[in-house]
Amino acid sequence: MTHDKNTRFRKAYRPAADNRAPVDKVLAALDKVKSTGPGKWLALCPAHDDKRPSLSVRETEDHRVLLKCWAGCGAAEIVNALRLSLADLFPGDRRSLTEHGTGPLRKPFDYRDALTGISTEAITVRFIAGALARGETLDDSAVNRLAVAEQRISDALSAAGGAKC
Ligand SMILES: [Zn+2]
């Protein structure tokens, strides 16, 4: 595991045009995928020099994707290597948020609501960053929570009119 520390936090903003299920996106990007049971797969880990499939992929009942590399690669490193983002591990709510309220009867966008939401996400991220700073290892739920934060903030951005980039 030799990783540039920055790559794991590299931001991957991309249009949310891909409406495939998270697990389909992940499996399509992986090599040597083998089903090991319902909602379970093994594949070559893209984040380290993997000779035998050591990446376990699981789809949860709510269609999130859990990634576990037995060599210890983090979920962020794995999705980076697949050119996906952590938000791709979650079913997209982007569509509902961006489609909600479109049309002639669109309600005015509530900036206060959006900023309140972003503020909550920022506190969450600070909390997790604090744990990292203390040298704690992030477990899957913390990593997944960061992905939720990323998704909620980009949802707020889309709802406000989208990114100019
Ligand atoms: Zn790995």
Backbone and ligand atoms as CSV (ligand in chain L), in Angstrom:
chain,resi,resn,atom,element,x,y,z
A,1,MET,N,N,0.824,-1.199,0.000
A,1,MET,CA,C,0.000,0.000,0.000
A,1,MET,C,C,0.860,1.252,0.000
A,2,THR,N,N,1.209,1.717,-1.150
A,2,THR,CA,C,1.888,3.005,-1.200
A,2,THR,C,C,0.928,3.982,-1.851
A,3,HIS,N,N,0.502,4.933,-1.066
A,3,HIS,CA,C,-0.502,5.839,-1.570
A,3,HIS,C,C,-0.076,7.275,-1.306
A,4,ASP,N,N,-0.256,8.083,-2.288
A,4,ASP,CA,C,-0.169,9.513,-2.088
A,4,ASP,C,C,-1.335,9.902,-1.199
A,5,LYS,N,N,-1.023,10.527,-0.088
A,5,LYS,CA,C,-2.090,10.841,0.859
A,5,LYS,C,C,-3.191,11.693,0.238
A,6,ASN,N,N,-2.788,12.525,-0.734
A,6,ASN,CA,C,-3.787,13.423,-1.309
A,6,ASN,C,C,-4.791,12.707,-2.198
A,7,THR,N,N,-4.355,11.577,-2.775
A,7,THR,CA,C,-5.264,10.947,-3.727
A,7,THR,C,C,-6.525,10.471,-3.034
A,8,ARG,N,N,-6.412,10.101,-1.770
A,8,ARG,CA,C,-7.605,9.546,-1.143
A,8,ARG,C,C,-8.654,10.615,-0.913
A,9,PHE,N,N,-8.264,11.865,-0.892
A,9,PHE,CA,C,-9.248,12.925,-0.679
A,9,PHE,C,C,-9.506,13.702,-1.969
A,10,ARG,N,N,-8.944,13.227,-3.083
A,10,ARG,CA,C,-9.121,13.959,-4.330
A,10,ARG,C,C,-10.606,14.021,-4.673
A,11,LYS,N,N,-11.034,15.199,-4.959
A,11,LYS,CA,C,-12.466,15.387,-5.227
A,11,LYS,C,C,-12.752,14.980,-6.662
A,12,ALA,N,N,-13.859,14.282,-6.816
A,12,ALA,CA,C,-14.243,13.881,-8.161
A,12,ALA,C,C,-15.640,14.395,-8.452
A,13,TYR,N,N,-15.749,15.608,-8.853
A,13,TYR,CA,C,-17.046,16.137,-9.258
A,13,TYR,C,C,-17.332,15.682,-10.663
A,14,ARG,N,N,-18.446,15.095,-10.850
A,14,ARG,CA,C,-18.826,14.730,-12.210
A,14,ARG,C,C,-20.347,14.794,-12.291
A,15,PRO,N,N,-20.836,14.991,-13.509
A,15,PRO,CA,C,-22.290,15.077,-13.636
A,15,PRO,C,C,-22.936,13.779,-13.191
A,16,ALA,N,N,-24.104,13.876,-12.576
A,16,ALA,CA,C,-24.781,12.682,-12.083
A,16,ALA,C,C,-25.674,12.115,-13.172
A,17,ALA,N,N,-25.066,11.794,-14.305
A,17,ALA,CA,C,-25.854,11.326,-15.439
A,17,ALA,C,C,-26.000,9.808,-15.408
A,18,ASP,N,N,-25.199,9.164,-14.577
A,18,ASP,CA,C,-25.151,7.713,-14.551
A,18,ASP,C,C,-26.156,7.188,-13.533
A,19,ASN,N,N,-27.239,6.618,-14.027
A,19,ASN,CA,C,-28.287,6.187,-13.101
A,19,ASN,C,C,-28.266,4.692,-12.817
A,20,ARG,N,N,-27.150,4.041,-13.163
A,20,ARG,CA,C,-27.048,2.620,-12.824
A,20,ARG,C,C,-27.018,2.458,-11.305
A,21,ALA,N,N,-27.405,1.272,-10.844
A,21,ALA,CA,C,-27.304,1.000,-9.414
A,21,ALA,C,C,-25.830,1.087,-9.015
A,22,PRO,N,N,-25.568,1.551,-7.781
A,22,PRO,CA,C,-24.168,1.672,-7.338
A,22,PRO,C,C,-23.376,0.387,-7.550
A,23,VAL,N,N,-23.982,-0.752,-7.225
A,23,VAL,CA,C,-23.220,-1.996,-7.325
A,23,VAL,C,C,-22.879,-2.307,-8.779
A,24,ASP,N,N,-23.750,-1.934,-9.713
A,24,ASP,CA,C,-23.465,-2.184,-11.127
A,24,ASP,C,C,-22.301,-1.334,-11.608
A,25,LYS,N,N,-22.267,-0.082,-11.152
A,25,LYS,CA,C,-21.158,0.796,-11.524
A,25,LYS,C,C,-19.839,0.228,-11.030
A,26,VAL,N,N,-19.850,-0.215,-9.759
A,26,VAL,CA,C,-18.621,-0.712,-9.151
A,26,VAL,C,C,-18.181,-2.013,-9.834
A,27,LEU,N,N,-19.120,-2.937,-10.013
A,27,LEU,CA,C,-18.751,-4.232,-10.593
A,27,LEU,C,C,-18.271,-4.062,-12.038
A,28,ALA,N,N,-18.885,-3.123,-12.768
A,28,ALA,CA,C,-18.482,-2.905,-14.158
A,28,ALA,C,C,-17.045,-2.399,-14.238
A,29,ALA,N,N,-16.599,-1.708,-13.192
A,29,ALA,CA,C,-15.262,-1.121,-13.229
A,29,ALA,C,C,-14.194,-2.081,-12.704
A,30,LEU,N,N,-14.601,-3.170,-12.071
A,30,LEU,CA,C,-13.651,-4.088,-11.445
A,30,LEU,C,C,-13.242,-5.220,-12.394
A,31,ASP,N,N,-12.121,-5.855,-12.092
A,31,ASP,CA,C,-11.652,-7.007,-12.866
A,31,ASP,C,C,-11.823,-8.290,-12.063
A,32,LYS,N,N,-11.981,-9.377,-12.804
A,32,LYS,CA,C,-12.088,-10.719,-12.213
A,32,LYS,C,C,-13.156,-10.787,-11.145
A,33,VAL,N,N,-14.329,-10.288,-11.478
A,33,VAL,CA,C,-15.435,-10.296,-10.529
A,33,VAL,C,C,-16.024,-11.705,-10.449
A,34,LYS,N,N,-16.199,-12.168,-9.229
A,34,LYS,CA,C,-16.788,-13.482,-9.024
A,34,LYS,C,C,-17.856,-13.375,-7.952
A,35,SER,N,N,-19.054,-13.885,-8.261
A,35,SER,CA,C,-20.120,-13.846,-7.271
A,35,SER,C,C,-19.833,-14.896,-6.201
A,36,THR,N,N,-19.984,-14.505,-4.945
A,36,THR,CA,C,-19.737,-15.455,-3.857
A,36,THR,C,C,-20.992,-15.691,-3.038
A,37,GLY,N,N,-22.132,-15.195,-3.535
A,37,GLY,CA,C,-23.390,-15.366,-2.823
A,37,GLY,C,C,-24.316,-14.231,-3.196
A,38,PRO,N,N,-25.523,-14.251,-2.668
A,38,PRO,CA,C,-26.451,-13.175,-3.003
A,38,PRO,C,C,-25.926,-11.831,-2.501
A,39,GLY,N,N,-25.770,-10.879,-3.412
A,39,GLY,CA,C,-25.302,-9.548,-3.019
A,39,GLY,C,C,-23.848,-9.506,-2.592
A,40,LYS,N,N,-23.069,-10.532,-2.971
A,40,LYS,CA,C,-21.657,-10.577,-2.547
A,40,LYS,C,C,-20.770,-10.950,-3.728
A,41,TRP,N,N,-19.629,-10.251,-3.844
A,41,TRP,CA,C,-18.684,-10.555,-4.911
A,41,TRP,C,C,-17.260,-10.445,-4.390
A,42,LEU,N,N,-16.370,-11.085,-5.115
A,42,LEU,CA,C,-14.940,-10.913,-4.900
A,42,LEU,C,C,-14.363,-10.404,-6.212
A,43,ALA,N,N,-13.363,-9.533,-6.130
A,43,ALA,CA,C,-12.744,-9.015,-7.346
A,43,ALA,C,C,-11.314,-8.611,-7.037
A,44,LEU,N,N,-10.546,-8.331,-8.091
A,44,LEU,CA,C,-9.194,-7.810,-7.886
A,44,LEU,C,C,-9.319,-6.396,-7.321
A,45,CYS,N,N,-8.543,-6.111,-6.293
A,45,CYS,CA,C,-8.556,-4.760,-5.731
A,45,CYS,C,C,-7.763,-3.837,-6.661
A,46,PRO,N,N,-8.381,-2.744,-7.102
A,46,PRO,CA,C,-7.692,-1.835,-8.019
A,46,PRO,C,C,-6.696,-0.919,-7.308
A,47,ALA,N,N,-6.724,-0.898,-5.990
A,47,ALA,CA,C,-5.914,0.075,-5.252
A,47,ALA,C,C,-4.565,-0.485,-4.819
A,48,HIS,N,N,-4.362,-1.777,-4.991
A,48,HIS,CA,C,-3.024,-2.316,-4.732
A,48,HIS,C,C,-2.742,-3.392,-5.776
A,49,ASP,N,N,-1.527,-3.851,-5.825
A,49,ASP,CA,C,-1.132,-4.822,-6.830
A,49,ASP,C,C,-1.682,-6.184,-6.406
A,50,ASP,N,N,-2.892,-6.440,-6.863
A,50,ASP,CA,C,-3.631,-7.594,-6.375
A,50,ASP,C,C,-3.467,-8.762,-7.347
A,51,LYS,N,N,-2.970,-9.883,-6.849
A,51,LYS,CA,C,-2.796,-11.059,-7.695
A,51,LYS,C,C,-3.987,-12.002,-7.561
A,52,ARG,N,N,-4.461,-12.143,-6.334
A,52,ARG,CA,C,-5.662,-12.932,-6.116
A,52,ARG,C,C,-6.763,-11.984,-5.690
A,53,PRO,N,N,-7.976,-12.231,-6.148
A,53,PRO,CA,C,-9.054,-11.301,-5.759
A,53,PRO,C,C,-9.144,-11.159,-4.240
A,54,SER,N,N,-8.889,-9.965,-3.747
A,54,SER,CA,C,-8.947,-9.760,-2.302
A,54,SER,C,C,-9.883,-8.626,-1.944
A,55,LEU,N,N,-10.640,-8.185,-2.924
A,55,LEU,CA,C,-11.607,-7.130,-2.637
A,55,LEU,C,C,-12.998,-7.742,-2.513
A,56,SER,N,N,-13.590,-7.572,-1.346
A,56,SER,CA,C,-14.939,-8.071,-1.134
A,56,SER,C,C,-15.921,-6.927,-1.368
A,57,VAL,N,N,-16.926,-7.194,-2.184
A,57,VAL,CA,C,-17.940,-6.198,-2.517
A,57,VAL,C,C,-19.274,-6.709,-1.995
A,58,ARG,N,N,-19.981,-5.885,-1.266
A,58,ARG,CA,C,-21.293,-6.297,-0.780
A,58,ARG,C,C,-22.315,-5.229,-1.102
A,59,GLU,N,N,-23.499,-5.669,-1.474
A,59,GLU,CA,C,-24.582,-4.717,-1.666
A,59,GLU,C,C,-25.535,-4.850,-0.490
A,60,THR,N,N,-25.802,-3.731,0.185
A,60,THR,CA,C,-26.698,-3.765,1.334
A,60,THR,C,C,-28.151,-3.744,0.857
A,61,GLU,N,N,-29.077,-3.972,1.793
A,61,GLU,CA,C,-30.493,-3.994,1.405
A,61,GLU,C,C,-30.956,-2.657,0.857
A,62,ASP,N,N,-30.339,-1.575,1.342
A,62,ASP,CA,C,-30.735,-0.269,0.806
A,62,ASP,C,C,-29.836,0.167,-0.359
A,63,HIS,N,N,-29.184,-0.837,-0.988
A,63,HIS,CA,C,-28.448,-0.645,-2.248
A,63,HIS,C,C,-27.190,0.196,-2.123
A,64,ARG,N,N,-26.661,0.279,-0.902
A,64,ARG,CA,C,-25.323,0.854,-0.774
A,64,ARG,C,C,-24.308,-0.228,-1.097
A,65,VAL,N,N,-23.100,0.180,-1.446
A,65,VAL,CA,C,-22.044,-0.781,-1.729
A,65,VAL,C,C,-20.990,-0.687,-0.629
A,66,LEU,N,N,-20.667,-1.826,-0.038
A,66,LEU,CA,C,-19.599,-1.871,0.957
A,66,LEU,C,C,-18.383,-2.518,0.320
A,67,LEU,N,N,-17.227,-1.884,0.477
A,67,LEU,CA,C,-15.990,-2.403,-0.102
A,67,LEU,C,C,-15.043,-2.765,1.025
A,68,LYS,N,N,-14.457,-3.942,0.917
A,68,LYS,CA,C,-13.491,-4.338,1.949
A,68,LYS,C,C,-12.327,-5.022,1.245
A,69,CYS,N,N,-11.156,-4.372,1.300
A,69,CYS,CA,C,-9.962,-4.994,0.731
A,69,CYS,C,C,-9.225,-5.692,1.873
A,70,TRP,N,N,-8.934,-6.970,1.670
A,70,TRP,CA,C,-8.289,-7.725,2.746
A,70,TRP,C,C,-6.831,-7.340,2.910
A,71,ALA,N,N,-6.287,-6.569,1.968
A,71,ALA,CA,C,-4.934,-6.040,2.142
A,71,ALA,C,C,-4.964,-4.689,2.861
A,72,GLY,N,N,-6.166,-4.177,3.108
A,72,GLY,CA,C,-6.266,-2.977,3.925
A,72,GLY,C,C,-6.491,-1.676,3.181
A,73,CYS,N,N,-6.732,-1.729,1.864
A,73,CYS,CA,C,-6.989,-0.485,1.146
A,73,CYS,C,C,-8.315,0.107,1.622
A,74,GLY,N,N,-8.370,1.426,1.686
A,74,GLY,CA,C,-9.590,2.090,2.122
A,74,GLY,C,C,-10.580,2.242,0.974
A,75,ALA,N,N,-11.840,2.413,1.340
A,75,ALA,CA,C,-12.884,2.566,0.319
A,75,ALA,C,C,-12.585,3.760,-0.597
A,76,ALA,N,N,-12.053,4.838,-0.011
A,76,ALA,CA,C,-11.769,6.030,-0.824
A,76,ALA,C,C,-10.684,5.737,-1.859
A,77,GLU,N,N,-9.668,4.962,-1.442
A,77,GLU,CA,C,-8.593,4.617,-2.374
A,77,GLU,C,C,-9.125,3.733,-3.500
A,78,ILE,N,N,-10.013,2.836,-3.122
A,78,ILE,CA,C,-10.541,1.897,-4.110
A,78,ILE,C,C,-11.402,2.627,-5.144
A,79,VAL,N,N,-12.313,3.489,-4.672
A,79,VAL,CA,C,-13.149,4.189,-5.654
A,79,VAL,C,C,-12.328,5.148,-6.505
A,80,ASN,N,N,-11.298,5.748,-5.910
A,80,ASN,CA,C,-10.400,6.596,-6.699
A,80,ASN,C,C,-9.755,5.821,-7.828
A,81,ALA,N,N,-9.282,4.608,-7.498
A,81,ALA,CA,C,-8.620,3.783,-8.502
A,81,ALA,C,C,-9.600,3.376,-9.601
A,82,LEU,N,N,-10.876,3.347,-9.274
A,82,LEU,CA,C,-11.896,2.985,-10.268
A,82,LEU,C,C,-12.422,4.213,-11.008
A,83,ARG,N,N,-11.860,5.370,-10.679
A,83,ARG,CA,C,-12.323,6.644,-11.230
A,83,ARG,C,C,-13.803,6.886,-10.897
A,84,LEU,N,N,-14.182,6.434,-9.713
A,84,LEU,CA,C,-15.521,6.736,-9.201
A,84,LEU,C,C,-15.328,7.617,-7.972
A,85,SER,N,N,-16.418,8.085,-7.409
A,85,SER,CA,C,-16.300,8.825,-6.157
A,85,SER,C,C,-17.057,8.053,-5.072
A,86,LEU,N,N,-16.816,8.416,-3.825
A,86,LEU,CA,C,-17.495,7.717,-2.731
A,86,LEU,C,C,-19.012,7.806,-2.874
A,87,ALA,N,N,-19.482,8.902,-3.438
A,87,ALA,CA,C,-20.926,9.052,-3.608
A,87,ALA,C,C,-21.490,7.991,-4.543
A,88,ASP,N,N,-20.623,7.442,-5.419
A,88,ASP,CA,C,-21.090,6.392,-6.333
A,88,ASP,C,C,-21.433,5.102,-5.595
A,89,LEU,N,N,-21.051,4.991,-4.329
A,89,LEU,CA,C,-21.371,3.797,-3.551
A,89,LEU,C,C,-22.786,3.866,-2.977
A,90,PHE,N,N,-23.439,4.992,-3.212
A,90,PHE,CA,C,-24.772,5.197,-2.647
A,90,PHE,C,C,-25.788,5.370,-3.758
A,91,PRO,N,N,-27.001,4.851,-3.539
A,91,PRO,CA,C,-28.027,5.108,-4.536
A,91,PRO,C,C,-28.233,6.606,-4.651
A,92,GLY,N,N,-28.402,7.088,-5.854
A,92,GLY,CA,C,-28.460,8.533,-6.071
A,92,GLY,C,C,-29.784,9.128,-5.665
A,93,ASP,N,N,-29.718,10.086,-4.768
A,93,ASP,CA,C,-30.900,10.879,-4.469
A,93,ASP,C,C,-30.841,12.171,-5.270
A,94,ARG,N,N,-29.745,12.293,-6.038
A,94,ARG,CA,C,-29.551,13.563,-6.750
A,94,ARG,C,C,-30.725,13.854,-7.654
A,95,ARG,N,N,-31.169,12.782,-8.340
A,95,ARG,CA,C,-32.215,12.988,-9.315
A,95,ARG,C,C,-33.458,13.558,-8.651
A,96,SER,N,N,-33.861,12.910,-7.517
A,96,SER,CA,C,-35.070,13.362,-6.866
A,96,SER,C,C,-34.919,14.815,-6.431
A,97,LEU,N,N,-33.720,15.154,-5.933
A,97,LEU,CA,C,-33.546,16.512,-5.449
A,97,LEU,C,C,-33.536,17.523,-6.592
A,98,THR,N,N,-32.897,17.143,-7.712
A,98,THR,CA,C,-32.804,18.125,-8.793
A,98,THR,C,C,-34.092,18.174,-9.587
A,99,GLU,N,N,-34.820,17.030,-9.629
A,99,GLU,CA,C,-36.069,17.056,-10.386
A,99,GLU,C,C,-37.200,17.633,-9.558
A,100,HIS,N,N,-37.060,17.499,-8.250
A,100,HIS,CA,C,-38.096,18.011,-7.367
A,100,HIS,C,C,-38.230,19.510,-7.563
A,101,GLY,N,N,-39.457,19.934,-7.747
A,101,GLY,CA,C,-39.672,21.372,-7.813
A,101,GLY,C,C,-39.331,22.007,-9.154
A,102,THR,N,N,-38.978,21.202,-10.164
A,102,THR,CA,C,-38.753,21.820,-11.465
A,102,THR,C,C,-40.111,22.000,-12.126
A,103,GLY,N,N,-40.166,22.822,-13.129
A,103,GLY,CA,C,-41.432,23.054,-13.808
A,103,GLY,C,C,-41.989,24.408,-13.433
A,104,PRO,N,N,-43.139,24.708,-13.977
A,104,PRO,CA,C,-43.681,26.069,-13.827
A,104,PRO,C,C,-44.030,26.433,-12.388
A,105,LEU,N,N,-44.346,25.413,-11.563
A,105,LEU,CA,C,-44.768,25.729,-10.201
A,105,LEU,C,C,-43.610,25.633,-9.206
A,106,ARG,N,N,-42.411,25.718,-9.717
A,106,ARG,CA,C,-41.238,25.560,-8.865
A,106,ARG,C,C,-41.257,26.544,-7.695
A,107,LYS,N,N,-41.011,25.980,-6.511
A,107,LYS,CA,C,-40.905,26.848,-5.337
A,107,LYS,C,C,-39.552,27.535,-5.358
A,108,PRO,N,N,-39.475,28.732,-4.771
A,108,PRO,CA,C,-38.160,29.380,-4.711
A,108,PRO,C,C,-37.181,28.501,-3.928
A,109,PHE,N,N,-35.955,28.462,-4.380
A,109,PHE,CA,C,-34.938,27.669,-3.698
A,109,PHE,C,C,-34.665,28.280,-2.323
A,110,ASP,N,N,-34.674,27.411,-1.299
A,110,ASP,CA,C,-34.493,27.908,0.057
A,110,ASP,C,C,-33.018,27.836,0.453
A,111,TYR,N,N,-32.321,28.959,0.336
A,111,TYR,CA,C,-30.888,28.986,0.640
A,111,TYR,C,C,-30.612,28.704,2.118
A,112,ARG,N,N,-31.542,29.165,2.963
A,112,ARG,CA,C,-31.327,28.939,4.383
A,112,ARG,C,C,-31.338,27.441,4.702
A,113,ASP,N,N,-32.285,26.714,4.119
A,113,ASP,CA,C,-32.336,25.259,4.308
A,113,ASP,C,C,-31.048,24.604,3.816
A,114,ALA,N,N,-30.638,25.034,2.625
A,114,ALA,CA,C,-29.449,24.420,2.025
A,114,ALA,C,C,-28.221,24.685,2.886
A,115,LEU,N,N,-28.090,25.917,3.355
A,115,LEU,CA,C,-26.908,26.252,4.161
A,115,LEU,C,C,-26.951,25.547,5.512
A,116,THR,N,N,-28.150,25.395,6.070
A,116,THR,CA,C,-28.268,24.654,7.324
A,116,THR,C,C,-27.794,23.220,7.117
A,117,GLY,N,N,-28.222,22.620,5.998
A,117,GLY,CA,C,-27.799,21.253,5.688
A,117,GLY,C,C,-26.301,21.154,5.510
A,118,ILE,N,N,-25.723,22.107,4.776
A,118,ILE,CA,C,-24.283,22.067,4.534
A,118,ILE,C,C,-23.522,22.237,5.846
A,119,SER,N,N,-24.063,23.108,6.714
A,119,SER,CA,C,-23.418,23.322,7.999
A,119,SER,C,C,-23.381,22.025,8.806
A,120,THR,N,N,-24.487,21.276,8.777
A,120,THR,CA,C,-24.521,19.989,9.478
A,120,THR,C,C,-23.478,19.032,8.898
A,121,GLU,N,N,-23.380,19.020,7.574
A,121,GLU,CA,C,-22.401,18.138,6.937
A,121,GLU,C,C,-20.977,18.557,7.295
A,122,ALA,N,N,-20.755,19.867,7.354
A,122,ALA,CA,C,-19.415,20.361,7.690
A,122,ALA,C,C,-19.019,19.920,9.098
A,123,ILE,N,N,-19.978,19.952,10.016
A,123,ILE,CA,C,-19.692,19.527,11.391
A,123,ILE,C,C,-19.335,18.036,11.401
A,124,THR,N,N,-20.092,17.255,10.620
A,124,THR,CA,C,-19.809,15.824,10.527
A,124,THR,C,C,-18.399,15.581,10.000
A,125,VAL,N,N,-18.055,16.294,8.941
A,125,VAL,CA,C,-16.738,16.109,8.329
A,125,VAL,C,C,-15.646,16.526,9.323
A,126,ARG,N,N,-15.881,17.634,10.037
A,126,ARG,CA,C,-14.894,18.069,11.030
A,126,ARG,C,C,-14.704,16.996,12.103
A,127,PHE,N,N,-15.785,16.404,12.503
A,127,PHE,CA,C,-15.754,15.356,13.516
A,127,PHE,C,C,-14.905,14.174,13.044
A,128,ILE,N,N,-15.141,13.760,11.793
A,128,ILE,CA,C,-14.394,12.615,11.258
A,128,ILE,C,C,-12.932,13.000,11.030
A,129,ALA,N,N,-12.715,14.249,10.579
A,129,ALA,CA,C,-11.335,14.717,10.392
A,129,ALA,C,C,-10.596,14.728,11.728
A,130,GLY,N,N,-11.319,15.084,12.788
A,130,GLY,CA,C,-10.720,15.082,14.119
A,130,GLY,C,C,-10.262,13.690,14.511
A,131,ALA,N,N,-11.092,12.698,14.175
A,131,ALA,CA,C,-10.722,11.315,14.476
A,131,ALA,C,C,-9.477,10.914,13.687
A,132,LEU,N,N,-9.424,11.340,12.402
A,132,LEU,CA,C,-8.248,11.049,11.578
A,132,LEU,C,C,-7.009,11.694,12.173
A,133,ALA,N,N,-7.153,12.955,12.631
A,133,ALA,CA,C,-6.022,13.697,13.177
A,133,ALA,C,C,-5.481,13.018,14.436
A,134,ARG,N,N,-6.367,12.343,15.161
A,134,ARG,CA,C,-5.917,11.625,16.347
A,134,ARG,C,C,-5.305,10.277,15.986
A,135,GLY,N,N,-5.239,9.993,14.684
A,135,GLY,CA,C,-4.601,8.763,14.240
A,135,GLY,C,C,-5.549,7.579,14.222
A,136,GLU,N,N,-6.853,7.844,14.358
A,136,GLU,CA,C,-7.814,6.744,14.305
A,136,GLU,C,C,-8.028,6.314,12.860
A,137,THR,N,N,-8.315,5.041,12.711
A,137,THR,CA,C,-8.607,4.542,11.374
A,137,THR,C,C,-10.100,4.667,11.130
A,138,LEU,N,N,-10.456,5.079,9.925
A,138,LEU,CA,C,-11.878,5.204,9.606
A,138,LEU,C,C,-12.449,3.834,9.294
A,139,ASP,N,N,-13.553,3.520,9.918
A,139,ASP,CA,C,-14.226,2.281,9.535
A,139,ASP,C,C,-15.174,2.587,8.370
A,140,ASP,N,N,-15.784,1.535,7.838
A,140,ASP,CA,C,-16.636,1.707,6.662
A,140,ASP,C,C,-17.758,2.707,6.898
A,141,SER,N,N,-18.316,2.683,8.119
A,141,SER,CA,C,-19.456,3.570,8.333
A,141,SER,C,C,-19.018,5.024,8.306
A,142,ALA,N,N,-17.820,5.318,8.824
A,142,ALA,CA,C,-17.334,6.699,8.778
A,142,ALA,C,C,-17.047,7.116,7.344
A,143,VAL,N,N,-16.423,6.210,6.596
A,143,VAL,CA,C,-16.119,6.511,5.198
A,143,VAL,C,C,-17.427,6.720,4.427
A,144,ASN,N,N,-18.395,5.850,4.693
A,144,ASN,CA,C,-19.683,5.990,4.023
A,144,ASN,C,C,-20.380,7.287,4.420
A,145,ARG,N,N,-20.210,7.682,5.698
A,145,ARG,CA,C,-20.836,8.917,6.149
A,145,ARG,C,C,-20.237,10.115,5.410
A,146,LEU,N,N,-18.915,10.049,5.148
A,146,LEU,CA,C,-18.275,11.121,4.382
A,146,LEU,C,C,-18.860,11.190,2.982
A,147,ALA,N,N,-19.125,10.011,2.402
A,147,ALA,CA,C,-19.698,9.994,1.062
A,147,ALA,C,C,-21.088,10.622,1.070
A,148,VAL,N,N,-21.838,10.343,2.156
A,148,VAL,CA,C,-23.164,10.954,2.268
A,148,VAL,C,C,-23.024,12.474,2.341
A,149,ALA,N,N,-22.036,12.936,3.111
A,149,ALA,CA,C,-21.815,14.384,3.228
A,149,ALA,C,C,-21.508,14.980,1.863
A,150,GLU,N,N,-20.643,14.287,1.126
A,150,GLU,CA,C,-20.279,14.780,-0.205
A,150,GLU,C,C,-21.521,14.867,-1.088
A,151,GLN,N,N,-22.324,13.789,-1.012
A,151,GLN,CA,C,-23.506,13.761,-1.866
A,151,GLN,C,C,-24.508,14.848,-1.479
A,152,ARG,N,N,-24.704,15.040,-0.177
A,152,ARG,CA,C,-25.676,16.044,0.250
A,152,ARG,C,C,-25.231,17.437,-0.160
A,153,ILE,N,N,-23.916,17.684,-0.047
A,153,ILE,CA,C,-23.432,19.018,-0.410
A,153,ILE,C,C,-23.556,19.208,-1.920
A,154,SER,N,N,-23.233,18.146,-2.709
A,154,SER,CA,C,-23.413,18.355,-4.152
A,154,SER,C,C,-24.878,18.423,-4.539
A,155,ASP,N,N,-25.733,17.736,-3.770
A,155,ASP,CA,C,-27.175,17.879,-4.019
A,155,ASP,C,C,-27.618,19.322,-3.800
A,156,ALA,N,N,-27.118,19.903,-2.695
A,156,ALA,CA,C,-27.490,21.290,-2.399
A,156,ALA,C,C,-27.009,22.202,-3.528
A,157,LEU,N,N,-25.801,21.888,-4.021
A,157,LEU,CA,C,-25.253,22.687,-5.128
A,157,LEU,C,C,-26.125,22.539,-6.375
A,158,SER,N,N,-26.505,21.287,-6.695
A,158,SER,CA,C,-27.359,21.080,-7.877
A,158,SER,C,C,-28.684,21.809,-7.712
A,159,ALA,N,N,-29.244,21.698,-6.498
A,159,ALA,CA,C,-30.541,22.323,-6.266
A,159,ALA,C,C,-30.441,23.843,-6.399
A,160,ALA,N,N,-29.250,24.373,-6.102
A,160,ALA,CA,C,-29.064,25.823,-6.185
A,160,ALA,C,C,-28.743,26.267,-7.612
A,161,GLY,N,N,-28.671,25.316,-8.529
A,161,GLY,CA,C,-28.431,25.722,-9.921
A,161,GLY,C,C,-27.236,25.044,-10.537
A,162,GLY,N,N,-26.517,24.236,-9.756
A,162,GLY,CA,C,-25.452,23.431,-10.341
A,162,GLY,C,C,-24.090,24.085,-10.276
A,163,ALA,N,N,-23.067,23.247,-10.531
A,163,ALA,CA,C,-21.684,23.704,-10.461
A,163,ALA,C,C,-21.308,24.403,-11.749
A,164,LYS,N,N,-20.494,25.436,-11.606
A,164,LYS,CA,C,-19.961,26.108,-12.797
A,164,LYS,C,C,-18.534,25.620,-12.999
A,165,CYS,N,N,-18.395,24.396,-13.471
A,165,CYS,CA,C,-17.038,23.924,-13.697
A,165,CYS,C,C,-17.018,22.937,-14.835
L,1,ZN,ZN,ZN,-6.412,-3.390,-1.940
